[in-house]
C-alpha cells in the first residue's frame, strides 16, 4: 500500500482533498456565524435560503461527472483531465472563499454559498478517479482509505483552528486567509506533483 501512497500524484491528491475538506468544514461550521455576527445577516432568513446552495451542490456533483467524462472522451488522458478539473475548481473555490468580506446581504450570501458548494461538489468524485487511475484495483481500497484519512483530519482541524484564530487574533480575515492558502497550496501541489503517467496496469509489489 505504501508503495502507492508514496507516489507524488497520490499524496498530492490527498493534500488537495485536505484543502477541499478544510474549506468545506470552515464553510459548514463558521460561515453562518460570521454572516450573523460580522455582517448582520438575519439567521432566520439564512436558514430558509440555506437549502439553495446544497441544491447547487447536487447539480455540481452530477455536472462534474458528466463534464469530465465528456472531456475524457474528447481529449483522452483521463488522469490529466480529472487532475486539472480538481486544480482549477479548487483554486476558484479558494478565491471565491476569499471574497467573503464582500458579502453584504442575504442574497449575496446565498449566491456565494451556492457557487462555492457547486464548485466543491463539481470535483467531489474526481479525487477518487485520480487515485483509481494510479492504483491497481487490489490496492485501491487501502490507498483511498489513507487519502480519506488525510482529508478527514481537516474535519476537526479546520473548525478548531478557525475558532482559535477568531478568538485570540480577533480576525475573521486571517482565519479565512488560512483556508484559502491551504486550498490553493493543495491545488498547486497536485498541478506540479501529478505530472506522471497513470499506473493502472502496474504489477503489485
Buried (B, 14 or more C-beta within 10 A) or exposed (E): BEEBBEBBBBBBBBBBBBBBBBBBBBBEBBBBBBBEEBBEBEBEBBEEBBEBBBEBBEBBBEBBBEBBBEBBEEEEBBBBBBBBBBBBBBBBBBEBBBBBEEBEBBEBBBBBBBBBBBBBBBBBBBBBBBBBBBBBEEBBEEBBEBBBEBBBBBBEBBBEBBBEBBEEEEEBEEBBBBBBBBBBBBBBBBBEBBEEEBBBEBEEE
